[in-house]
Amino acid sequence: MIAPNSTFSVFIVASIDKAKEFYESHFGFNVVFQNEWYLHLVSKSGIQVAFMLPNQPTQPNIFHKPFSGDGVILSLEVNDADSAYFYAKSNSLNIALELRSEEWGQRHFSLKDPNGVYVDIVQAIEASEEYKPDYEEK
């Protein structure tokens, strides 16, 4: 078995500068490493995310293509989705999905970051009776 002790996603994007400004300004991430083609961020709570420019000669070919904008969601869990939504609206962030509650136990909305990454801002809420059996007790 492989036993991971941490995780982070790396998005291959057109602009690490736009990513840096967006995630620092709106989510409080801090730079832990940056060079001219790679940016690694971490939040105060330890969430990590990284961004890399496409076609880097130091990287294998499988890491050259830029992110296309489809098929990936970066979910960030918050304590208060309503407050986060108010902040997003007040700061004219690119809201892709309006605030709503889901039967399976989420209150959330989605943003699109400057590089086209969908960021789902999620608050856990009580699931409906239909979905409660889907959750495992801890």
N, C-alpha and C positions, 0 to 999 in steps of 0.2 A: 504494500500500500504506500502511496505517496501521501505524506502528511504536511500539507501547506500550513504555514503559520501567518501568512499575510496575503493580501491580494491587491492588485491595482490594474486598471485598464489603461492601455495606451491607444490613443486615437491618432491616426496619421492624417494631419490636417494642413490646410493651406497657410494658416497663420498661428504660430505659437504666441505671438504678441497679443493678438485679439483674445486668445484663450486665457492668457495670463491676466489680462485686464479684467475680463469677465468674471473669472472664478475668484480672483482676489477681491474685487470690488463688491460682488453680490453674495458671495458665499464664505468669505473670510479665509480662503485657502492661502497658504504661504509657499514660496518657492523653497524647495530643498536641493534642487539641482537645475541648472540651466546653462546651456551653451548655445551656439548659433542655430542648432537644428533640433534640440530636445529640451523639453520642459517637464519637470516633475514637481507636482504640487501635493501638499498635505494640509488637511484641515486641523483645527484645534482638537477635534475628537479622534483624529488618526485616520480619517478617510484619505486615500491616496488616488490620484489620477495623473496621467501623463499625456503629453502631446508631442508628436514628432513630425517634422516636415517630410514630405514624400521624396523618394528617389535618392536616399542618402547612400553614398558609395561605401560607407562603413557597414551598412546593414545588408543582410541577405535579401535576395530578390522577393521573397515572400512578404517582406515588410516595406515594399516600395510604393504600392498603390495607395492613393489617398482615400480617405473615408468618403463613401458615396452618399451618406445621409440616410440610408435605409437599413432596417434590420437590427438596430442597436438602440437600447434605451439606457441612459445613465440614470438610475434611481437614487435619489437622496432623501432619506427619511428625516422628517422634522417632527417636532412636538406639536406644532400648531400650523396646519395647512392654511387656515383662514388668514392668519397674520402674514404668512409667507406670500400668499396670493395678493394681499393688499400691498405689500412691499413691491412685488413684481409689477403690479398695475401702476403704482405710484412712480416707479422708475422706468416705465415704458419698455419693459422687457418684452421680448417676442413670445407672447403666449400662443401656444399651438393647440392647447386643450384647456377649456375653461374649468374652473374649480367645480368638483362634483364628488358625491359620495357613491361608493360602489357596494353592492350587496356582499361581496366577498371580504369586506373589512378594510377598505381604504377610502380615505378622503384625499383627493389629489388634484393636481393640475400639471400641465406640461409646458415647458419652455423650449425654444430652439435657440441654441447658443450661436455665436457669430460664425462658427465653422459648420453649422448644420447638425450638430449633435442634439438629439432630443433629451432633455433633462426632465424627468418625472419627479415632482416634489410630492412626497407621500407622507401621510399621517395614518398610523394604524388606528382603526376604530373597530367597534364590535361588529362582527359579521352577522348576517341574517341567519335565521335558524337553518335555512337550506345549506349554507356554507360552513356552519360551525363544525360538522363532522369531518370536514377536510383538513382541519388544523390538528396537529399532533400535540399532545400535552407534553410539556417539558419537565 
